[in-house]
Amino acid sequence: MIHFANIRSATVFLVAMLCSSAQGASHPHQAFYITFQVPNGIGTLPVGINDSLSVTGYYNGKDGKTHGFVRHVFGEITTFDVPGSIYTQPIGINNAGEITGVYEDVPGFDRGFIRSPEGNFTTFNPGGAGGSSLPRAINPSDMVVGFYTTTNIVPPGFGFIRYPDAGLVTFGISGSSYVNPVSINTAGEIAGLYLYDGNTQIGGFVRCPDGHITTFEYGEGIVPTAINQAGTITGWYGTTGFHGFVRSAEGVITPFDPPGAIQTQYISINREGFVTGSYLASTPGIEHGFLRSPEGRLTTIDPPGSTQTNVTAINDLGVITGSYSGNIAPYEGAFLRIPQFDCDDDQP
């Protein structure tokens, strides 16, 4: 069995090496940033990070197309496209380095893919030739969840689970014509959103590995975005103004907003219950990242010199990735935020 503390120790060692060579990282016991861009790319947009500090995401090429990338721990960047695609966008990465995402071989029709660490592709499409499939997450067991529609018109649309043996299970919720899974944890619990009351209301759900589904509501509508190993769900709620929330495995919902936020969105959570995302400040058009501790303490995240920060993912070691810009738009590059660490501390 691989223990989390051992993984953390090995990664802290790598982080220490990165810190010793990172420009401006003269205080190794404070959080610091590493920035990067895909060479010759226009915008670099990370979407996922694993515990080996591999980051995946997408960028726009000079050919006008969207391509995928993976950045490894010491900075090597590999770009990729699904063979025969005209559009490739990764969605997530697991600790084995397997990446899932969406591609198009026909304009306007989405298909799913899995890319192995060696660069081999497996494609799948529960939506069929006339529909679309949108993977949303991949867990450590190589289970992929997502959304599909057979007509490419939404609604209707439903959830799917793709297993490592290529088996597919589709599912819906009674009375709903739109079910969208967004996250899956190590145990196979799935969180997502669905429409009800004639598609006029939006609610959340959690699906157990045995197929049992629990739905929940909050305020004017709730949008789960991630679930961790403990079954804690995070996301945002509201219709005219979005606010963050954390829902415990027991069903208790705790709302939150960073100070000065007028919109709180794009929220993820790690094993320890640290929540990260982005918020719009009261200054129009200015976006910042945030980190929320399990106790509710909020920290603003902005790479040095950034006026726009879009946080997209956090790994189980607390390393955060996202995109940033020194101007209002568009996002210029990507970043890693390395948290405080102690080289003598091997505890998670």
PyMOL commands that set and color helices and strands:
alter all, ss='L'
color gray80, all
select helices_A, chain A and resi 4-21
alter helices_A, ss='H'
color red, helices_A
select strands_A, chain A and resi 32-36+42-49+55-60+66-71+77-80+87-93+99-106+109-115+121-124+132-138+144-149+158-162+168-171+179-184+190-196+201-207+213-216+222-227+233-237+243-247+253-256+261-269+275-281+287-292+298-301+308-314+320-325+333-338
alter strands_A, ss='S'
color yellow, strands_A
deselect
rebuild
show_as cartoon
